[in-house]
Amino acid sequence: VRQNLGAVVADSGQGEREARQAVAAVVAKHEPEPEPEKEKAEEKPPVVLFNFGDSNSDTGGVAAAGGINIMPPEGRKYFGHPTGRLSDGRVIIDFICASLNTHELNPYLKAVGSDYSNGVNFAMAGSTVSHGVSPYSLNVQVDQFVYFKRRSLELFELGRKGPVNKEGFENALYMMDIGHNDVAGVMHSPSDQWDKKFRTIVGEIDDAIRILYDNGARKFWIHGTGALGCLPALVAREEGEHDAHGCLANYNRAVQAFNKKLSDLCDEVRLRRKDATVVYTDMFAIKYGFVANHTKYGIEWPLMVGCGNGGPPYNFNPGKFGCRDLCGPEAKVLSWDGVHFTDFGSGLAAKHVMSGEYSKPRVKLASLINGGSKKSSSVS
């Protein structure tokens, strides 16, 4: 640099300004290339979820499928408008998605504005495990998934952008929250038939898991049925023995019997399929605990409806519909309409679900997301 600078100054006879310009030019010419930045840590693959269920996890599927215009005050608490959820706000899976830093899971049949890059919600209100009882029973939801996967992978094979690629399906978490309508239906049959009916229902869940496994699913998160005997809609109109907390004892006994079979199934699948992770979460314990320990959560009337008629203790009149007696948006009320949880109740339940404390094996939900996989599941 010095030699070149001297030559430039001597030849040109120009002043200091030109000399400085010459130095800059020479220095720039000979300046070594900057060292490449250290390779960034490998980015985590995006979160991908597939959910199968009923109204407890429906994010607008039945409204889209039936063209149902659900009216306010549904959706008032979080979204500010109706979204097709049977709640004043979010359902449990919405809180799960938020905790995983991904957007709400779009319903499979939502034709406008859907983004399936983080998976699909196949849940539909009114759905059952049992075949043929509802239009979108579990086997139909699983068939919809198989179709979705096939079409998605075809797009990538054609060199086009699809919603989820092969690695995305492999890394995804497959969730089930279904069976409430089945158990409620069994309750109208003689009690000596319950055990047989429950075994049939659980067998159909086993078939669904097998088909998903055969289509690449390896991480399953299965919810048991909640405390049906504590639903205000049932407590206010069904006859039967009430326990110390005001819940229908026979309904809750039936739920626990069903959940025991479902939990045992998850144990069996875990043993049969060594390369799969199968987690069972006790939703009965979570939801019954909110009623039994309601003061712990600041809840004054654990069996009261937020959108109903008649006021405490139930605010539910079987002969009347609508929200003549509507609780305030900030009220600590578990049930929205007598069957489905409020945004407040779903938020409480989601925290317990994700903690892993009620799961078998005891693992946090977040630990399963892309866990153990180094494959990229970029959907671009």
Secondary structure, DSSP 4 states (H G I P E B T S, - for coil): -HHHHHHHHHHH---HHHHHHHHHHHHHHHPPPPPPPPPPPPPPPPP-EEEEESTTS-SSHHHHHHT--PPTTTTTTTTSS--S-SSSS--HHHHHHHHTT-PPPPBTT--SS---TTEEE---TT--SSTTTSTT-HHHHHHHHHHHHHHHHHHHHTT---SS-HHHHHH-EEEEE--HHHHHHHTTS-GGGHHHHHHHHHHHHHHHHHHHHHTT--EEEEEPP--GGG-HHHHTT--S-B-TTS-BHHHHHHHHHHHHHHHHHHHHHHHH-TT-EEEEE-HHHHHHHHHHTGGGGT-S-TT-BSEESS-TTT---TT--S-SEE--TT---SBSSSSSB-HHHHHHHHHHHHHSTTEES---GGGGTTTT--------
